[in-house]
Amino acid sequence: MVNISIVQGRLSKQVGSRYQYFPINSWENEFHLAREIGFNSIEWIISDLSNPILDENKLSLIEELSDRSKVKVASISLDILMYDPIFHQSWDDLLWFFKHIVIATSRLGIKRISIPVEENSGLSNVSQVEKSVINLKKVINFLEDKIPRIAIETDMSPRNIFTILQK
């Protein structure tokens, strides 16, 4: 069976001026709307630290909504790192964040996360590249046997992303 997902927030009113932002007031309804339209999964968006997927107590509600609607959470897009890039993050903050991501992916059966390195989180100087490489190495090592697929969402050229991934 082909799994067809919709990015969270596309079935809700836009949050402020943000085109892609977690739909804080209507996220629960998106499971049923997605099913009505014909989607069988959602790509969960994390825009800030208040996201319910980071709250272990809310994971039961997410599981319940997913089970009732038959719409699973297929992946997580870490848009929060678009607004506060990985090269600005301390390892303590990243570790806290990714520990919660691991709990959520384990509970919900999510196999893929997407880390943005583009737009606001794009790399524009050597210092940003160096700090990003250091933090990405730590993140990938931490997630290595916990999450099967880690995607890097980027607008960099193939040559530049290859160079960074080699580091």
Secondary structure, DSSP 8 states (H G I E B T S, - for coil): ----EEETTTTS--BTTBSS---TTTHHHHHHHHHHHT--EEEEE--STT-GGG-HHHHHHHHHHHHHHT-EEEEEE-THHHHS-GGG--HHHHHHHHHHHHHHHHHHT--EEEEEESGGG---SHHHHHHHHHHHHHHHHHHTTT-SEEEEEE-S-HHHHHHHHH-
